Amino acid sequence: MKCLNGLTIYEKIWWLDEESGIMIIKKGKASMTAIESIYEIQSAVLDLRRYLQSRNKVVSYRAQERYEQWVDKFFRENVNVVEPEKRNICLHDFKYFLKLLESTVEYYYLNERNDGPILKKIDELPE
């Protein structure tokens, strides 16, 4: 436990302002639920859409690199839910990836009361 400008730091994730007693949550690496992570990915990918379609080759190339990073993150975090073979399809089909994100969130909502690990893989996307 360290003190910094009147703040007590615990685990580098949150701080307690000792004067007001207010807890300050650090943005970023704090643990997210699977659904929150998918929404973060979805938001980032939607923001990239206009850059992916840019006429400037440098911009579209860099956007494609970022897009691939988000796709990789999704497949890493949802390895027990989504078939890894679908990664290649997602890399080349933006709309398919968005549908896969939505169906994965739906799957988590339907199985959120499951106490054990989710082992069933998503086979088909809803039409």
C-alpha positions in Angstrom: 0.0 0.0 0.0 1.4 3.4 -1.1 0.3 6.9 -0.6 0.4 9.4 -3.5 -0.9 13.0 -3.1 -3.4 12.0 -0.4 -4.5 8.8 -2.2 -3.9 5.3 -0.9 -3.2 2.9 -3.8 -4.4 -0.7 -3.5 -3.4 -3.3 -6.1 -2.9 -0.5 -8.7 -6.6 -1.0 -9.7 -8.3 1.4 -7.4 -7.5 4.3 -5.0 -9.1 5.5 -1.9 -9.1 9.3 -1.3 -8.6 9.5 2.4 -10.2 12.9 2.8 -13.5 12.3 1.1 -13.5 8.5 1.4 -14.3 8.2 -2.3 -12.9 5.2 -4.2 -11.5 5.9 -7.6 -11.5 3.1 -10.1 -8.7 2.9 -12.7 -9.8 2.6 -16.3 -8.3 0.0 -18.5 -6.9 -3.2 -17.2 -9.4 -3.9 -14.4 -11.1 -7.2 -15.0 -14.1 -7.1 -17.3 -16.8 -9.6 -17.8 -16.8 -11.5 -21.1 -19.9 -9.4 -22.2 -18.2 -6.1 -21.3 -15.1 -7.1 -23.2 -17.2 -8.0 -26.3 -19.0 -4.7 -26.1 -15.6 -3.0 -26.0 -14.4 -4.9 -29.0 -17.7 -4.1 -30.9 -17.3 -0.4 -30.1 -13.7 -0.3 -31.3 -14.5 -2.2 -34.5 -17.4 0.1 -35.3 -15.1 3.1 -34.8 -12.6 1.5 -37.3 -15.2 1.0 -40.0 -14.7 4.3 -41.8 -11.0 3.9 -41.7 -11.2 0.4 -43.2 -13.0 1.9 -46.1 -10.6 4.8 -46.5 -9.1 5.6 -50.0 -5.8 6.3 -48.3 -3.9 3.0 -48.5 -1.8 3.8 -45.4 -4.9 4.6 -43.3 -6.8 1.5 -44.5 -3.7 -0.7 -43.9 -3.3 0.6 -40.4 -7.0 0.2 -39.7 -6.8 -3.4 -40.9 -4.0 -4.1 -38.5 -6.0 -2.7 -35.6 -9.1 -4.7 -36.8 -7.0 -7.9 -36.8 -5.9 -7.1 -33.2 -9.5 -6.8 -32.1 -10.5 -10.0 -33.8 -7.5 -11.8 -32.2 -8.5 -10.5 -28.8 -12.0 -11.7 -29.2 -10.9 -15.2 -30.2 -8.4 -15.4 -27.4 -10.9 -14.4 -24.8 -13.7 -16.6 -26.1 -11.7 -19.7 -27.0 -14.2 -22.0 -25.2 -17.2 -20.5 -26.9 -16.3 -19.7 -30.5 -14.7 -22.0 -33.0 -11.2 -20.8 -33.9 -11.8 -21.7 -37.5 -14.2 -18.7 -37.8 -11.3 -16.3 -37.2 -10.3 -16.3 -40.9 -13.8 -15.6 -42.0 -14.0 -12.7 -39.5 -10.7 -11.2 -40.7 -12.2 -10.8 -44.2 -15.9 -10.2 -43.4 -16.7 -7.2 -41.2 -20.4 -7.9 -41.0 -19.9 -11.5 -40.2 -17.7 -10.5 -37.3 -20.3 -8.1 -35.9 -23.0 -10.8 -36.1 -20.6 -13.2 -34.3 -20.1 -10.7 -31.5 -23.8 -10.3 -31.1 -24.5 -14.0 -31.1 -21.7 -14.6 -28.5 -23.2 -11.9 -26.2 -26.6 -13.5 -26.6 -25.0 -16.9 -25.7 -23.5 -15.5 -22.6 -26.8 -13.9 -21.5 -28.6 -17.2 -22.0 -26.0 -19.1 -20.0 -25.0 -16.5 -17.3 -26.5 -18.6 -14.5 -24.1 -21.4 -15.4 -21.6 -21.7 -12.5 -19.1 -23.9 -14.4 -17.1 -23.0 -17.5 -19.0 -22.6 -20.7 -17.8 -25.3 -23.0 -20.4 -25.4 -25.7 -19.2 -23.8 -28.9 -21.3 -21.6 -31.1 -21.9 -23.5 -34.4 -24.3 -21.4 -36.4 -24.9 -17.7 -36.6 -28.5 -16.5 -36.5 -29.7 -15.3 -39.9 
